[in-house]
Amino acid sequence: MFGRRIPFNQIAVATLVGVVGGVYIYRPIFEAPRKPLAAPDRDLKPDSEEQRAEATQQEVQANASATKD
């Protein structure tokens, strides 16, 4: 078994299977994408300064009440 040479066609098939397997792992063909490709219906706008301040204040209050218990 170890004394024989490997034929070129077997090396070519093994190389082809390895390359195709690596490409499939990198980018699956038959699996649906996880995220929809269409853009979301609503526009995402950045929060205003007042909304960020309110959110921060609410987080501080929630943390303070959690540490009291």
Buried (B, 14 or more C-beta within 10 A) or exposed (E): EEEEEEEEEEEEEEEEEEEEEEEEEEEEEEEEEEEEEEEEEEEEEEEEEEEEEEEEEEEEEEEEEEEEE
